[in-house]
Amino acid sequence: MTAPRYPLLIAALSLLVAALFLASLLTGPAGIGPGESLAALFRGDDLLALVMRELRLPRAILGFLVGAALGMAGAVLQGFLRNPLAEPGLIGTSASAALGAVLAIQTGLSATFPLALPLAALAGAALSVLLVLMLAGPRGGALALILAGIAISALAGAATSLVLNLSPNPFAINEIVFWMMGSLADRSMLHVWIAAPFMLLGFALLWPTRRALEALTLGEDAAASSGVHLGRLRLMLVAGIAALIGGATAVAGTVGFVGLVVPHVLRRAVGASPARLVPAAALGGAAVVLAADIAVRRIAPGHDLKLGVLTALVGAPFFLHLILRTRREGL
C-alpha cells in the first residue's frame, strides 16, 4: 500500500468505528428517538438517562475496547510468529481467564461479590503469563512459546471441563455455559473501570513492538542483527497480549475468531506490513465487535443471542476458507 492510501484506510476505519459506536448507543428494545437518547447522556436523571449511562454507554465502550484488544493482539501475534493463522488464544490466556471466571461462578463468589468474576478472570490470565514464561524459558523462541501456550490452554480447558463435570449445581452450570458463549449484555461502568486499565496497559506494551515486528519479517537472525532484543520483545508481547485478552475475557467471556479474521482481512490492504497492520487491526476489531453486538440485539432481541456465538458462526467458515486456500497454495 502506498503512503497516501494508508492514512485513508485508517481514516475510513475510524469513521466506521465512530458510526458503529453511535449506532450501538442508539440500539435497544425501547423505541426512543436518536436525539432524545443522546440528550439523555448529558442531562436528566430519569429512567432514560439511567438506561443510556448505565447500560448502553458501558456496552458501547466495552464493545470498542474488546474488539480493539482482540484485533491488536491477533495482529501482533501473527506478526511475531510470522503465521497468518495464529490467534490470541494460542498462548493460553483466554482459556486461563475463562477458568478463573468459571471457578468464581462455581464457588459462588460471583453471587456474593459481583466483581469477583472479572477479577478471577484477570487472575487466571496473569497466572497463565507466569506459567507460559516459565515453560518457554528465558531464551525460548517462537516454537517454545507456542508449545507452552498450547499446554496451558489444554490444561485450563481440561480443568474447566472438570468443573462442569463435577458441579452439583445445575444453575451454576447453566450460568457458566452462557457466560462462556460471550456477551456484552448487562455490563456496567464498573466493568469498564475494571477492564480498561488492563487493556490500556496491553495497548501500551504492544504499540512499541510494531517496528520490531517489521524487522522480524526478515527472520530472527536479521532482526537481532538490526538491534531487536528478541527476549525483551517476547516478554512485552506475552504480557501485552495477556493484559488485552485477560481484560476482554473478564468482561465479555469468550469471543472467538475476531483476532484471527480481522488481521487476515486487512493484511493485504496494508501491504503485509506488521507495523501498519497493528493499528488497522485494532480499529477493524473494534468495528467487528460493535457491529456484531448491534446484530445480536437486532436479530433475536427476545432470545439473548450471544456475541461469541455470532462471531463463531461468521468466523468459523472464514477459518475453513483460510485452511483450504493455504492447502491449495502449499500444493
C-alpha positions as CSV (number, residue, x, y, z in Angstrom):
1,M,0.0,0.0,0.0
2,T,1.3,3.4,-1.0
3,A,1.8,6.0,1.7
4,P,-1.2,8.2,0.8
5,R,-3.6,5.2,0.8
6,Y,-2.8,4.0,4.3
7,P,-4.0,7.2,6.1
8,L,-7.2,6.9,4.1
9,L,-7.7,3.4,5.3
10,I,-7.1,4.4,8.9
11,A,-9.5,7.4,8.5
12,A,-12.2,5.2,6.9
13,L,-11.9,2.6,9.7
14,S,-12.0,5.4,12.3
15,L,-15.2,6.8,10.8
16,L,-16.7,3.3,10.7
17,V,-15.9,2.7,14.3
18,A,-17.4,6.1,15.3
19,A,-20.6,5.4,13.3
20,L,-20.9,1.9,14.9
21,F,-20.3,3.3,18.4
22,L,-23.1,5.8,17.8
23,A,-25.3,3.1,16.4
24,S,-24.6,0.9,19.5
25,L,-25.7,3.8,21.8
26,L,-29.0,4.1,19.9
27,T,-29.8,0.4,19.7
28,G,-32.1,-1.1,22.2
29,P,-35.6,-2.6,22.7
30,A,-37.2,0.8,23.6
31,G,-38.4,2.8,20.6
32,I,-36.7,6.1,21.5
33,G,-35.6,8.7,19.0
34,P,-31.9,9.3,18.5
35,G,-32.0,13.0,19.6
36,E,-33.8,12.1,22.9
37,S,-31.4,9.2,23.6
38,L,-28.2,11.2,23.0
39,A,-29.6,14.2,25.1
40,A,-30.2,11.8,28.0
41,L,-26.4,11.0,28.1
42,F,-25.6,14.6,29.1
43,R,-28.6,15.8,31.1
44,G,-31.5,14.5,33.1
45,D,-31.8,11.9,35.8
46,D,-34.9,10.0,34.6
47,L,-35.1,6.3,33.6
48,L,-33.9,7.0,30.0
49,A,-30.8,8.8,31.4
50,L,-30.1,5.8,33.6
51,V,-30.5,3.4,30.7
52,M,-28.2,5.4,28.5
53,R,-25.5,6.0,31.1
54,E,-25.5,2.6,32.9
55,L,-26.4,0.2,30.2
56,R,-25.9,1.4,26.6
57,L,-22.8,3.6,27.2
58,P,-20.8,0.9,29.0
59,R,-21.8,-1.7,26.4
60,A,-20.6,0.5,23.6
61,I,-17.3,1.3,25.3
62,L,-16.7,-2.3,26.1
63,G,-17.5,-3.3,22.5
64,F,-14.9,-0.9,21.3
65,L,-12.3,-1.9,23.9
66,V,-12.8,-5.7,23.5
67,G,-12.8,-5.5,19.7
68,A,-9.6,-3.4,19.6
69,A,-7.9,-5.7,22.1
70,L,-8.7,-8.8,20.1
71,G,-7.7,-7.2,16.8
72,M,-4.4,-5.8,18.0
73,A,-3.5,-9.0,19.9
74,G,-4.1,-11.1,16.8
75,A,-2.1,-8.8,14.5
76,V,0.9,-8.7,16.9
77,L,0.9,-12.5,17.5
78,Q,0.6,-13.2,13.8
79,G,3.5,-10.8,13.1
80,F,5.7,-12.3,15.8
81,L,5.1,-15.9,14.7
82,R,5.0,-15.0,11.0
83,N,1.9,-17.1,10.7
84,P,-1.4,-15.6,9.4
85,L,-3.4,-18.4,11.1
86,A,-2.2,-17.6,14.6
87,E,-4.8,-16.2,17.0
88,P,-4.6,-14.6,20.5
89,G,-5.8,-17.7,22.4
90,L,-2.7,-19.6,21.2
91,I,-0.7,-18.7,24.3
92,G,-3.4,-19.9,26.7
93,T,-4.5,-16.6,28.1
94,S,-8.2,-16.8,27.1
95,A,-8.6,-20.3,28.4
96,S,-7.0,-19.5,31.7
97,A,-9.1,-16.4,32.1
98,A,-12.2,-18.4,31.4
99,L,-11.1,-21.0,34.0
100,G,-10.8,-18.2,36.6
101,A,-14.3,-16.9,35.8
102,V,-15.7,-20.4,35.9
103,L,-14.2,-21.1,39.4
104,A,-15.7,-17.8,40.6
105,I,-19.2,-18.9,39.4
106,Q,-18.9,-22.4,40.7
107,T,-17.7,-21.4,44.1
108,G,-20.5,-18.8,44.5
109,L,-18.1,-15.9,44.7
110,S,-19.7,-14.2,41.8
111,A,-23.1,-14.3,43.5
112,T,-21.9,-12.8,46.8
113,F,-19.5,-10.3,45.1
114,P,-20.4,-9.4,41.5
115,L,-16.9,-8.2,40.7
116,A,-15.4,-11.5,41.7
117,L,-16.0,-12.9,38.2
118,P,-13.9,-10.3,36.2
119,L,-11.3,-10.2,38.9
120,A,-10.9,-14.0,38.9
121,A,-10.7,-14.0,35.1
122,L,-7.9,-11.4,35.3
123,A,-6.1,-13.5,37.9
124,G,-6.3,-16.5,35.7
125,A,-4.8,-14.5,32.8
126,A,-2.0,-13.3,35.0
127,L,-1.2,-16.8,36.1
128,S,-1.1,-18.0,32.5
129,V,1.6,-15.4,31.7
130,L,3.8,-16.7,34.5
131,L,3.4,-20.3,33.5
132,V,4.0,-19.6,29.8
133,L,7.2,-17.7,30.5
134,M,8.4,-20.4,32.9
135,L,7.7,-23.2,30.5
136,A,9.2,-21.4,27.5
137,G,12.3,-20.4,29.4
138,P,14.3,-17.2,29.2
139,R,15.8,-18.0,25.8
140,G,12.9,-20.0,24.3
141,G,11.9,-19.0,20.7
142,A,8.6,-18.9,19.0
143,L,8.2,-22.6,18.9
144,A,8.7,-22.9,22.7
145,L,6.2,-20.1,23.2
146,I,3.6,-21.9,21.1
147,L,4.1,-25.3,22.8
148,A,3.9,-23.7,26.2
149,G,0.7,-21.8,25.3
150,I,-0.9,-24.9,23.9
151,A,-0.1,-26.9,27.0
152,I,-1.5,-24.1,29.3
153,S,-4.6,-23.8,27.1
154,A,-5.2,-27.6,27.1
155,L,-4.7,-27.7,30.9
156,A,-7.1,-24.8,31.5
157,G,-9.7,-26.3,29.1
158,A,-9.5,-29.7,30.9
159,A,-9.9,-28.0,34.3
160,T,-12.9,-26.1,33.0
161,S,-14.5,-29.3,31.7
162,L,-13.7,-31.0,35.1
163,V,-15.5,-28.2,37.0
164,L,-18.5,-28.6,34.7
165,N,-18.5,-32.4,35.0
166,L,-18.3,-32.4,38.8
167,S,-20.6,-29.4,39.5
168,P,-23.6,-30.5,41.6
169,N,-25.4,-27.2,40.9
170,P,-27.3,-27.1,37.6
171,F,-27.9,-23.4,37.9
172,A,-24.1,-22.8,38.1
173,I,-23.6,-25.0,35.1
174,N,-26.2,-23.0,33.2
175,E,-24.6,-19.7,34.1
176,I,-21.1,-21.0,33.2
177,V,-22.2,-22.2,29.8
178,F,-24.0,-18.9,29.0
179,W,-21.0,-16.8,30.2
180,M,-18.6,-18.8,28.1
181,M,-20.6,-18.0,25.0
182,G,-19.5,-14.4,25.3
183,S,-21.8,-11.3,25.7
184,L,-21.7,-7.6,26.5
185,A,-25.3,-7.5,27.9
186,D,-25.9,-6.2,31.4
187,R,-22.4,-4.7,31.8
188,S,-22.0,-1.5,33.8
189,M,-19.4,1.2,34.1
190,L,-17.8,-0.9,36.9
191,H,-16.8,-3.5,34.3
192,V,-15.3,-0.7,32.2
193,W,-13.2,0.6,35.1
194,I,-12.0,-2.9,35.9
195,A,-11.1,-4.0,32.4
196,A,-9.9,-0.7,30.9
197,P,-6.7,-0.3,32.9
198,F,-5.5,-3.7,31.8
199,M,-6.4,-3.2,28.2
200,L,-4.7,0.2,28.2
201,L,-1.6,-1.4,29.7
202,G,-1.8,-4.0,26.9
203,F,-2.0,-1.4,24.2
204,A,0.9,0.5,25.8
205,L,3.1,-2.7,25.8
206,L,2.2,-3.8,22.3
207,W,2.3,-0.5,20.5
208,P,6.2,-0.1,20.6
209,T,6.6,-3.6,19.2
210,R,5.5,-2.6,15.7
211,R,9.0,-1.8,14.4
212,A,10.4,-4.9,15.8
213,L,7.7,-7.0,14.1
214,E,8.6,-5.2,10.9
215,A,12.2,-6.4,11.3
216,L,11.1,-9.9,12.1
217,T,9.7,-10.3,8.6
218,L,13.3,-10.9,7.5
219,G,13.8,-13.6,10.2
220,E,15.0,-13.7,13.8
221,D,18.7,-13.5,12.9
222,A,18.2,-10.4,10.7
223,A,16.0,-8.8,13.4
224,A,18.6,-9.5,16.1
225,S,21.4,-8.0,13.9
226,S,19.3,-4.9,13.4
227,G,19.1,-4.3,17.1
228,V,15.9,-6.1,18.1
229,H,16.2,-7.7,21.5
230,L,14.2,-10.9,21.0
231,G,13.9,-11.8,24.7
232,R,12.5,-8.4,25.6
233,L,10.2,-8.4,22.6
234,R,8.8,-11.8,23.6
235,L,8.2,-10.6,27.2
236,M,6.4,-7.5,26.1
237,L,4.4,-9.5,23.6
238,V,3.2,-12.1,26.1
239,A,2.5,-9.6,28.8
240,G,0.7,-7.2,26.4
241,I,-1.5,-10.0,24.9
242,A,-2.3,-11.4,28.3
243,A,-3.4,-7.9,29.5
244,L,-5.6,-7.4,26.4
245,I,-7.1,-10.9,26.2
246,G,-7.5,-11.2,30.0
247,G,-9.3,-7.9,30.2
248,A,-11.5,-8.7,27.3
249,T,-12.4,-12.2,28.6
250,A,-13.0,-10.9,32.1
251,V,-15.9,-8.7,30.9
252,A,-17.1,-10.3,27.7
253,G,-16.5,-14.0,28.1
254,T,-15.1,-15.9,25.1
255,V,-15.4,-14.0,21.8
256,G,-13.6,-16.0,19.2
257,F,-12.2,-15.6,15.7
258,V,-12.0,-11.7,15.8
259,G,-8.3,-11.8,16.4
260,L,-7.8,-14.3,13.6
261,V,-10.1,-13.0,10.9
262,V,-9.6,-9.2,11.2
263,P,-5.8,-9.1,10.8
264,H,-6.0,-11.5,7.9
265,V,-8.7,-9.5,6.1
266,L,-6.7,-6.2,6.5
267,R,-3.2,-7.6,5.8
268,R,-3.4,-7.2,2.0
269,A,-4.8,-3.7,2.4
270,V,-1.7,-2.6,4.4
271,G,0.8,-4.3,2.1
272,A,1.5,-7.1,4.6
273,S,3.3,-4.6,6.8
274,P,3.1,-5.6,10.5
275,A,3.7,-2.1,11.7
276,R,0.8,-0.8,9.7
277,L,-1.4,-3.8,10.4
278,V,-1.4,-3.3,14.2
279,P,-3.4,0.0,14.3
280,A,-5.6,-1.1,11.4
281,A,-6.4,-4.4,13.1
282,A,-7.3,-2.6,16.3
283,L,-9.8,-0.4,14.6
284,G,-11.1,-3.3,12.5
285,G,-11.6,-5.5,15.5
286,A,-13.5,-2.7,17.3
287,A,-15.7,-2.3,14.2
288,V,-16.4,-6.0,14.0
289,V,-17.3,-6.4,17.7
290,L,-19.5,-3.3,17.7
291,A,-21.3,-4.5,14.6
292,A,-21.8,-8.0,16.0
293,D,-23.1,-6.6,19.2
294,I,-25.6,-4.5,17.3
295,A,-26.6,-7.5,15.3
296,V,-27.3,-9.7,18.3
297,R,-29.7,-7.1,19.6
298,R,-31.4,-6.8,16.2
299,I,-31.6,-10.4,15.0
300,A,-33.2,-12.0,18.1
301,P,-33.9,-9.3,20.7
302,G,-36.1,-11.7,22.7
303,H,-33.8,-14.7,22.8
304,D,-30.5,-13.2,24.1
305,L,-28.3,-14.3,21.2
306,K,-24.8,-14.4,22.4
307,L,-22.0,-12.3,20.9
308,G,-19.5,-15.2,20.9
309,V,-22.0,-17.4,19.1
310,L,-22.4,-14.9,16.3
311,T,-18.7,-14.2,15.8
312,A,-18.1,-18.0,15.7
313,L,-20.8,-18.5,13.1
314,V,-19.2,-15.9,10.9
315,G,-15.6,-16.6,11.7
316,A,-15.5,-20.4,11.5
317,P,-16.4,-20.6,7.8
318,F,-13.8,-17.9,7.1
319,F,-11.2,-20.0,9.0
320,L,-12.1,-23.1,6.9
321,H,-11.6,-21.0,3.8
322,L,-8.2,-19.9,5.0
323,I,-7.2,-23.6,5.6
324,L,-8.4,-24.6,2.1
325,R,-6.6,-21.7,0.5
326,T,-3.4,-22.4,2.4
327,R,-3.6,-26.1,1.4
328,R,-4.0,-25.1,-2.3
329,E,-1.1,-22.7,-2.2
330,G,1.0,-25.4,-0.5
331,L,0.2,-27.8,-3.2
